[in-house]
């Protein structure tokens, strides 16, 4: 049975008017009550109902728009699923928005909310909900744009999974495997660990069970050997149990053992002597958490490490709306998100005309495959200054003639992506040699593959008008700060896709605040 459409009253009742007057700070409750019929118009409600098309008959007919509003309010207030169900009965502000004033029982159960969230993610309706806020802004703000001036920025999002070292990662994976069997057999984990001849897995952690001096390299080596022996022992013992090959518990056990082997492959190496040791170099794309397989070590900057993810926002500089968001593992380059953002922008049927980025995004697909219609604004990489010697900017680069001319008027063929070496004999006899190079091989100049573009950026920031354009990017930093205010810096969910869903919710909250300002409603941006 497909859920029906929701047609709540538009005009405020007398009781609702009293509640509205009592709300002093959290004004988004009032704005959602006033605009819910516009945000969830009939066409969008039909699209939401289509998510249930393959559901069996008899499914609870809760209006999807009602559940969507609850999910938005969760993001706004930071409420958990349990707290949301409680708020529906206890908080008159929630009741105001969801049209259940003075209800004694929540209009839906926690399970319904959880299932609806999964359906939103599965059908990409969280992205479409962001698009609905943009459509609402266009209606209420009276603007319509096919050309987008946007700025891109990112910030760290620390993962919700526990980050562990190699010893505890292995121990955690093995404990998960044994825990599945312990629950299946109705036994305690400590009992099963003893039966498998690995009592160390019954402790709170492998390190606690081993109780060694972890500052001693020899004792750390002993710990590694004992942990690997535990892995071998668990694998042997589970094989002897002859588990049903197609049962769900067996699949869970095998998955945990596969994770343990993944940890060994990425963190442990065998010497020529046959002994084992931890790898000195960090493996590429190293797993750092058992519970969240997609978390990674990364860096936002040289001095700021991130364990988890990075969140990315594309903000509309003309109206302040967030047009698209993305989440990437923390070890991925900043620019790697732009392909996903491009797809979101394409679905909005809008064309980028100006893009404001920082230098980390210069390798993005938007920059690499830019069209003549797109202007990139970015602070250029500084030219390396040689002490008392001519910098690269002292050389004349003629792109039409494809020549590079030094300050002494010596010309060389110009090639993108290559290092140009001037003849050492000419350099040795040059009267400007002391100001140019100390190398006996003569002066060399490296030409970036995108050197004309970088030169364009450098020239632009030399003028007051160019520097003023670069400062426009601060708008996305403000949007990022607002999102961080509601979401915090700690990921709410396990896994990249769920955290993308959560970030899209925060974009919705931000956009609704922007729409309220565009419409002239009293609004506290940080409320």
FILOFI-336645 format. One record per residue (C-alpha): residue in three letters; x, y, z; residue number from 0. Coordinates in steps of 0.05 Angstrom, whole numbers. Example, Ala and Ser with C-alpha at 12.3 -4.5 7.8 and 13.67 -1.06 7.14 Angstrom:
<sites>
  res       x       y       z    n
  ALA     246     -90     156    0
  SER     273     -21     143    1
</sites>
This chain:
<sites>
  res       x       y       z    n
  UNK       0       0       0    0
  UNK      33      65     -23    1
  UNK      30     123      27    2
  UNK     -18     178       9    3
  UNK      -6     252      -1    4
  UNK      -6     301      57    5
  UNK     -50     362      55    6
  UNK     -42     399     121    7
  UNK     -77     465     134    8
  UNK     -43     527     106    9
  UNK     -73     581     151   10
  UNK     -51     582     224   11
  UNK    -104     561     274   12
  UNK    -115     602     338   13
  UNK     -75     550     378   14
  UNK     -18     552     328   15
  UNK     -16     628     329   16
  UNK      -4     625     404   17
  UNK      53     576     395   18
  UNK      85     619     341   19
  UNK      85     679     387   20
  UNK     121     639     441   21
  UNK     178     617     395   22
  UNK     232     669     404   23
  UNK     297     639     377   24
  UNK     286     574     337   25
  UNK     248     610     282   26
  UNK     258     555     231   27
  UNK     200     518     264   28
  UNK     155     577     246   29
  UNK     183     583     175   30
  UNK     173     509     161   31
  UNK     101     513     186   32
  UNK      89     571     139   33
  UNK     122     540      77   34
  UNK     112     465      86   35
  UNK      58     463      32   36
  UNK     105     498     -17   37
  UNK     166     457      -1   38
  UNK     126     392      -7   39
  UNK      82     408     -66   40
  UNK      41     353     -98   41
  UNK      93     335    -151   42
  UNK     148     325    -100   43
  UNK     102     286     -54   44
  UNK      86     240    -113   45
  UNK     160     230    -125   46
  UNK     169     212     -51   47
  UNK     111     163     -54   48
  UNK     144     128    -114   49
  UNK     198     103     -66   50
  UNK     147      55     -39   51
  UNK     126      28    -107   52
  UNK     159     -40     -95   53
  UNK     136     -46     -23   54
  UNK      87    -102      -4   55
  UNK      14     -86       8   56
  UNK      -4     -67      78   57
  UNK      55     -21      88   58
  UNK      38      34     140   59
  UNK       9      93     100   60
  UNK      50     148     133   61
  UNK      56     209      87   62
  UNK     129     214      64   63
  UNK     126     291      69   64
  UNK     112     283     144   65
  UNK     173     238     152   66
  UNK     215     286     110   67
  UNK     197     344     157   68
  UNK     216     302     217   69
  UNK     284     287     185   70
  UNK     295     362     172   71
  UNK     278     378     244   72
  UNK     326     324     268   73
  UNK     382     359     231   74
  UNK     361     427     258   75
  UNK     358     405     331   76
  UNK     409     348     330   77
  UNK     357     299     355   78
  UNK     368     224     351   79
  UNK     313     178     325   80
  UNK     289     164     396   81
  UNK     291     238     414   82
  UNK     252     255     351   83
  UNK     195     207     369   84
  UNK     195     236     439   85
  UNK     194     307     413   86
  UNK     132     292     371   87
  UNK      94     281     436   88
  UNK     130     329     483   89
  UNK     151     389     440   90
  UNK      96     434     413   91
  UNK     144     465     363   92
  UNK     151     396     329   93
  UNK      76     387     333   94
  UNK      66     454     300   95
  UNK     107     435     239   96
  UNK      81     363     233   97
  UNK       8     381     245   98
  UNK      -2     337     306   99
  UNK     -17     389     359  100
  UNK     -30     359     429  101
  UNK     -22     288     403  102
  UNK     -13     235     457  103
  UNK      20     185     410  104
  UNK      72     199     356  105
  UNK      43     196     285  106
  UNK      95     144     266  107
  UNK     144      97     300  108
  UNK     220      98     302  109
  UNK     224      40     254  110
  UNK     183      77     202  111
  UNK     231     137     207  112
  UNK     293      92     201  113
  UNK     264      56     140  114
  UNK     245     122     108  115
  UNK     315     149     116  116
  UNK     343      87      82  117
  UNK     294      97      24  118
  UNK     314     170      16  119
  UNK     387     149      10  120
  UNK     371      91     -37  121
  UNK     331     134     -85  122
  UNK     376     196     -81  123
  UNK     317     236     -55  124
  UNK     360     272      -5  125
  UNK     393     306     -64  126
  UNK     325     323     -93  127
  UNK     305     353     -27  128
  UNK     364     401     -32  129
  UNK     339     418    -102  130
  UNK     270     431     -74  131
  UNK     298     484     -27  132
  UNK     331     518     -87  133
  UNK     266     516    -126  134
  UNK     230     546     -65  135
  UNK     283     601     -61  136
  UNK     271     618    -134  137
  UNK     196     622    -122  138
  UNK     200     663     -58  139
  UNK     261     704     -76  140
  UNK     237     720    -145  141
  UNK     302     701    -180  142
  UNK     317     651    -235  143
  UNK     388     637    -256  144
  UNK     417     593    -311  145
  UNK     487     620    -298  146
  UNK     521     603    -232  147
  UNK     575     640    -195  148
  UNK     598     591    -143  149
  UNK     652     581     -91  150
  UNK     679     514     -66  151
  UNK     709     498       2  152
  UNK     718     440      50  153
  UNK     729     424     123  154
  UNK     746     363     165  155
  UNK     693     314     188  156
  UNK     720     266     239  157
  UNK     694     195     231  158
  UNK     646     162     279  159
  UNK     684      96     278  160
  UNK     738      81     329  161
  UNK     809      91     303  162
  UNK     856      36     326  163
  UNK     928      13     316  164
  UNK     947     -52     282  165
  UNK     943     -95     345  166
  UNK     874     -72     365  167
  UNK     849     -72     293  168
  UNK     866    -145     288  169
  UNK     838    -160     357  170
  UNK     774    -122     342  171
  UNK     762    -160     277  172
  UNK     774    -228     310  173
  UNK     728    -210     369  174
  UNK     673    -192     320  175
  UNK     680    -260     287  176
  UNK     676    -297     354  177
  UNK     619    -251     379  178
  UNK     575    -274     321  179
  UNK     584    -346     342  180
  UNK     576    -330     416  181
  UNK     508    -297     403  182
  UNK     487    -355     358  183
  UNK     505    -406     412  184
  UNK     480    -365     471  185
  UNK     549    -363     503  186
  UNK     593    -308     531  187
  UNK     650    -282     488  188
  UNK     702    -298     543  189
  UNK     677    -370     545  190
  UNK     681    -378     470  191
  UNK     750    -345     467  192
  UNK     775    -395     518  193
  UNK     745    -453     479  194
  UNK     780    -428     416  195
  UNK     846    -425     456  196
  UNK     852    -350     447  197
  UNK     833    -323     516  198
  UNK     865    -255     499  199
  UNK     805    -241     455  200
  UNK     759    -243     515  201
  UNK     790    -180     544  202
  UNK     768    -109     529  203
  UNK     826    -102     480  204
  UNK     886    -141     456  205
  UNK     933     -91     489  206
  UNK     899     -98     556  207
  UNK     903    -174     551  208
  UNK     977    -175     532  209
  UNK     997    -124     586  210
  UNK    1066    -110     556  211
  UNK    1113     -51     558  212
  UNK    1092     -18     493  213
  UNK    1152      29     494  214
  UNK    1198     -31     485  215
  UNK    1208     -50     411  216
  UNK    1223    -123     429  217
  UNK    1158    -129     469  218
  UNK    1119     -97     412  219
  UNK    1149    -150     367  220
  UNK    1125    -204     415  221
  UNK    1056    -173     414  222
  UNK    1053    -175     338  223
  UNK    1073    -248     336  224
  UNK    1021    -267     389  225
  UNK     966    -228     353  226
  UNK     982    -262     287  227
  UNK     982    -329     322  228
  UNK     913    -312     350  229
  UNK     888    -299     279  230
  UNK     914    -366     255  231
  UNK     884    -401     315  232
  UNK     815    -369     305  233
  UNK     815    -387     231  234
  UNK     833    -459     246  235
  UNK     782    -465     302  236
  UNK     725    -436     260  237
  UNK     742    -483     203  238
  UNK     735    -542     252  239
  UNK     665    -518     272  240
  UNK     638    -536     202  241
  UNK     591    -476     199  242
  UNK     533    -478     150  243
  UNK     563    -446      87  244
  UNK     502    -405      67  245
  UNK     478    -380     134  246
  UNK     481    -305     151  247
  UNK     524    -317     214  248
  UNK     575    -354     172  249
  UNK     578    -295     123  250
  UNK     589    -247     181  251
  UNK     644    -290     210  252
  UNK     679    -295     142  253
  UNK     673    -221     131  254
  UNK     707    -206     198  255
  UNK     763    -255     182  256
  UNK     772    -222     114  257
  UNK     779    -155     149  258
  UNK     833    -185     194  259
  UNK     871    -209     133  260
  UNK     864    -140     102  261
  UNK     896    -110     164  262
  UNK     954    -160     160  263
  UNK     965    -145      86  264
  UNK     967     -70      95  265
  UNK    1006     -66     161  266
  UNK    1051    -127     166  267
  UNK    1110    -150     124  268
  UNK    1154    -212     127  269
  UNK    1230    -204     129  270
  UNK    1277    -248      88  271
  UNK    1292    -285     153  272
  UNK    1219    -306     158  273
  UNK    1204    -261     218  274
  UNK    1147    -210     215  275
  UNK    1147    -136     230  276
  UNK    1102     -76     222  277
  UNK    1113     -39     157  278
  UNK    1152      25     164  279
  UNK    1115      60     108  280
  UNK    1040      72     111  281
  UNK    1002      31      60  282
  UNK     962      68       8  283
  UNK     889      75      27  284
  UNK     902      43      95  285
  UNK     841      21     135  286
  UNK     840      54     204  287
  UNK     774      30     233  288
  UNK     738     -37     237  289
  UNK     668      -8     244  290
  UNK     675      44     188  291
  UNK     712      15     129  292
  UNK     713      81      91  293
  UNK     747     125     143  294
  UNK     818     145     126  295
  UNK     877     184     155  296
  UNK     884     249     117  297
  UNK     904     321     123  298
  UNK     865     385     114  299
  UNK     931     423     118  300
  UNK    1004     411     134  301
  UNK     990     416     209  302
  UNK     918     390     213  303
  UNK     907     315     209  304
  UNK     838     285     198  305
  UNK     815     215     217  306
  UNK     752     204     176  307
  UNK     725     248     120  308
  UNK     723     316      88  309
  UNK     659     353      73  310
  UNK     654     398      12  311
  UNK     605     455      -3  312
  UNK     590     491     -68  313
  UNK     558     557     -50  314
  UNK     520     604     -96  315
  UNK     554     672     -88  316
  UNK     494     711    -114  317
  UNK     440     686     -66  318
  UNK     479     648     -12  319
  UNK     446     580     -25  320
  UNK     486     516     -21  321
  UNK     479     485     -90  322
  UNK     514     418     -78  323
  UNK     553     381     -25  324
  UNK     601     323     -24  325
  UNK     637     277      25  326
  UNK     704     243      11  327
  UNK     751     200      52  328
  UNK     802     244      87  329
  UNK     860     217      45  330
  UNK     829     237     -21  331
  UNK     853     300     -57  332
  UNK     808     360     -47  333
  UNK     794     364    -122  334
  UNK     768     292    -125  335
  UNK     698     314    -104  336
  UNK     685     358    -165  337
  UNK     660     301    -210  338
  UNK     604     286    -162  339
  UNK     588     360    -153  340
  UNK     586     369    -229  341
  UNK     532     315    -234  342
  UNK     490     351    -181  343
  UNK     497     418    -217  344
  UNK     479     385    -283  345
  UNK     414     358    -254  346
  UNK     397     430    -233  347
  UNK     403     451    -306  348
  UNK     450     507    -290  349
  UNK     516     527    -322  350
  UNK     578     548    -282  351
  UNK     603     616    -305  352
  UNK     650     634    -248  353
  UNK     684     587    -199  354
  UNK     722     610    -137  355
  UNK     768     557    -108  356
  UNK     832     550     -67  357
  UNK     896     521     -95  358
  UNK     880     450     -72  359
  UNK     825     449    -125  360
  UNK     868     471    -183  361
  UNK     873     398    -205  362
  UNK     797     390    -208  363
  UNK     760     368    -270  364
  UNK     727     437    -272  365
  UNK     795     469    -281  366
  UNK     826     415    -326  367
  UNK     766     413    -373  368
  UNK     743     485    -366  369
  UNK     706     517    -423  370
  UNK     716     589    -448  371
  UNK     651     607    -414  372
  UNK     679     589    -345  373
  UNK     724     638    -308  374
  UNK     766     610    -251  375
  UNK     785     654    -192  376
  UNK     840     627    -148  377
  UNK     901     653    -113  378
  UNK     960     628    -155  379
  UNK    1018     588    -128  380
  UNK    1074     636    -110  381
  UNK    1133     639    -156  382
  UNK    1196     610    -123  383
  UNK    1243     667    -109  384
  UNK    1317     652    -118  385
  UNK    1361     691     -70  386
  UNK    1390     751    -108  387
  UNK    1372     717    -174  388
  UNK    1320     729    -228  389
  UNK    1253     695    -213  390
  UNK    1213     659    -266  391
  UNK    1171     722    -277  392
  UNK    1233     758    -303  393
  UNK    1231     714    -365  394
  UNK    1185     731    -423  395
  UNK    1138     675    -443  396
  UNK    1110     686    -514  397
  UNK    1055     635    -525  398
  UNK    1042     656    -596  399
  UNK    1115     650    -618  400
  UNK    1126     592    -568  401
  UNK    1190     623    -542  402
  UNK    1221     635    -474  403
  UNK    1266     697    -470  404
  UNK    1314     709    -412  405
  UNK    1333     778    -385  406
  UNK    1393     778    -431  407
  UNK    1347     768    -492  408
  UNK    1368     696    -506  409
  UNK    1309     657    -535  410
  UNK    1293     584    -527  411
  UNK    1235     541    -554  412
  UNK    1177     540    -504  413
  UNK    1143     474    -488  414
  UNK    1088     464    -436  415
  UNK    1103     414    -381  416
  UNK    1178     414    -395  417
  UNK    1241     443    -363  418
  UNK    1276     491    -410  419
  UNK    1353     489    -404  420
  UNK    1391     549    -431  421
  UNK    1460     532    -463  422
  UNK    1513     530    -409  423
  UNK    1564     564    -454  424
  UNK    1517     624    -465  425
  UNK    1502     627    -391  426
  UNK    1576     624    -372  427
  UNK    1590     684    -417  428
  UNK    1528     723    -398  429
  UNK    1540     790    -362  430
  UNK    1478     777    -319  431
  UNK    1500     707    -297  432
  UNK    1511     728    -224  433
  UNK    1439     753    -221  434
  UNK    1411     691    -255  435
  UNK    1443     625    -235  436
  UNK    1502     594    -198  437
  UNK    1496     528    -236  438
  UNK    1553     508    -281  439
  UNK    1502     476    -327  440
  UNK    1467     542    -339  441
  UNK    1398     568    -321  442
  UNK    1336     524    -327  443
  UNK    1262     544    -323  444
  UNK    1206     494    -311  445
  UNK    1142     506    -349  446
  UNK    1078     480    -317  447
  UNK    1031     441    -363  448
  UNK     979     495    -349  449
  UNK    1027     553    -345  450
  UNK     985     603    -386  451
  UNK     927     593    -337  452
  UNK     972     601    -276  453
  UNK    1002     664    -307  454
  UNK     931     690    -317  455
  UNK     916     679    -244  456
  UNK     980     715    -223  457
  UNK     965     775    -267  458
  UNK     894     779    -242  459
  UNK     913     783    -168  460
  UNK     962     841    -182  461
  UNK     903     889    -192  462
  UNK     856     916    -138  463
  UNK     796     891    -178  464
  UNK     827     821    -183  465
  UNK     840     818    -108  466
  UNK     769     842     -94  467
  UNK     742     784    -137  468
  UNK     784     734     -98  469
  UNK     755     759     -32  470
  UNK     685     740     -55  471
  UNK     703     668     -38  472
  UNK     696     684      36  473
  UNK     621     674      27  474
  UNK     630     598      22  475
  UNK     672     599      85  476
  UNK     614     631     121  477
  UNK     567     578      94  478
  UNK     615     524     117  479
  UNK     617     554     186  480
  UNK     540     554     190  481
  UNK     538     481     169  482
  UNK     592     465     221  483
  UNK     549     500     273  484
  UNK     491     451     262  485
  UNK     530     388     243  486
  UNK     591     396     286  487
  UNK     659     367     267  488
  UNK     642     294     286  489
  UNK     608     250     235  490
  UNK     540     226     258  491
  UNK     539     161     218  492
  UNK     583     103     197  493
  UNK     600     103     123  494
  UNK     608     155      68  495
  UNK     538     153      39  496
  UNK     501     163     104  497
  UNK     547     221     121  498
  UNK     532     251      53  499
  UNK     458     245      71  500
  UNK     472     281     136  501
  UNK     511     337     101  502
  UNK     454     346      51  503
  UNK     406     354     110  504
  UNK     451     410     136  505
  UNK     451     442      67  506
  UNK     375     441      70  507
  UNK     376     475     138  508
  UNK     424     528     112  509
  UNK     382     540      50  510
  UNK     318     547      90  511
  UNK     350     601     132  512
  UNK     372     636      68  513
  UNK     301     631      39  514
  UNK     273     660     103  515
  UNK     318     720      96  516
  UNK     301     728      22  517
  UNK     227     726      40  518
  UNK     238     779      94  519
  UNK     220     733     152  520
  UNK     255     748     218  521
  UNK     310     697     224  522
  UNK     371     686     267  523
  UNK     424     655     222  524
  UNK     457     617     279  525
  UNK     392     598     315  526
</sites>
